């Protein structure tokens, strides 16, 4: 996806797949609390993260601390990519 940031790519995925047509998503807004993504959508999001960045999201990674906002996802993806390089 070119030079887009992780947050921009995830936001575009959300817009394309969850029919979100609102304003720009606040990087710190909870997907679940705002209703942007439901629990089933999280699984689609995980598949996107794995396919896009070549990371593996383990069951223990499926937490709001990792996946419930654009900012949290960016940090999570960066940590996973760093672990893969280590």
Buried (B, 14 or more C-beta within 10 A) or exposed (E): EEEEEBBBBBBEBBBEEBEBEEEEBEBEEBBBEBEBBEEEBBEBBBEBBEEBBEBEBEEEBEEEEBBBBBBBBBBBBEEBBEEEEE
